[in-house]
Amino acid sequence: IDLSMVSSETFCLPVADMSLNKMVRSLLNMANIRLDNAYEYPYMLRKNLVAQGRGISFTTEYTSKYEDHGVSFVPISNPSYPLRHAVYWNKDKLLSREEQTFLDFCVDYFKNL
């Protein structure tokens, strides 16, 4: 969906301390959508409000695989947003063989995306 098509909707945003909140606000800003009708709620409350027809919300692609409560998930096509991933660990701790293998896998995997 092109976000300009939903500019007049009520937005049920993730709570402010979630990284998804920043991503959604950035997407809406890129689409020149004003947030006059935007409210912040925890995930399950957002999902229930959407199911009741009281607004629209946002989630990650991973979460969208679990459709329930009469909620449909529609991918955003415009604007596009580069979702960045990171692996983090304690730099002062020696990594075990398994941890190093996992880290190497992650680095290779994300280089090739």
ChimeraX attribute file (.defattr): number of C-alpha atoms within 10 A of each C-alpha:
attribute: neighborCount
match mode: 1-to-1
recipient: residues
	/A:1	11
	/A:2	13
	/A:3	17
	/A:4	14
	/A:5	10
	/A:6	12
	/A:7	16
	/A:8	12
	/A:9	15
	/A:10	18
	/A:11	21
	/A:12	23
	/A:13	24
	/A:14	24
	/A:15	16
	/A:16	12
	/A:17	8
	/A:18	11
	/A:19	10
	/A:20	16
	/A:21	17
	/A:22	15
	/A:23	16
	/A:24	17
	/A:25	16
	/A:26	14
	/A:27	18
	/A:28	17
	/A:29	13
	/A:30	15
	/A:31	17
	/A:32	12
	/A:33	15
	/A:34	12
	/A:35	15
	/A:36	10
	/A:37	12
	/A:38	15
	/A:39	15
	/A:40	15
	/A:41	16
	/A:42	13
	/A:43	16
	/A:44	9
	/A:45	13
	/A:46	24
	/A:47	21
	/A:48	15
	/A:49	17
	/A:50	20
	/A:51	16
	/A:52	12
	/A:53	10
	/A:54	14
	/A:55	19
	/A:56	18
	/A:57	22
	/A:58	22
	/A:59	18
	/A:60	11
	/A:61	11
	/A:62	7
	/A:63	10
	/A:64	15
	/A:65	10
	/A:66	11
	/A:67	10
	/A:68	11
	/A:69	11
	/A:70	10
	/A:71	17
	/A:72	12
	/A:73	16
	/A:74	11
	/A:75	12
	/A:76	13
	/A:77	10
	/A:78	14
	/A:79	15
	/A:80	12
	/A:81	13
	/A:82	6
	/A:83	7
	/A:84	6
	/A:85	7
	/A:86	7
	/A:87	8
	/A:88	6
	/A:89	9
	/A:90	7
	/A:91	7
	/A:92	6
	/A:93	7
	/A:94	9
	/A:95	13
	/A:96	9
	/A:97	9
	/A:98	9
	/A:99	12
	/A:100	12
	/A:101	11
	/A:102	13
	/A:103	16
	/A:104	11
	/A:105	12
	/A:106	14
	/A:107	12
	/A:108	11
	/A:109	10
	/A:110	11
	/A:111	8
	/A:112	6
	/A:113	5
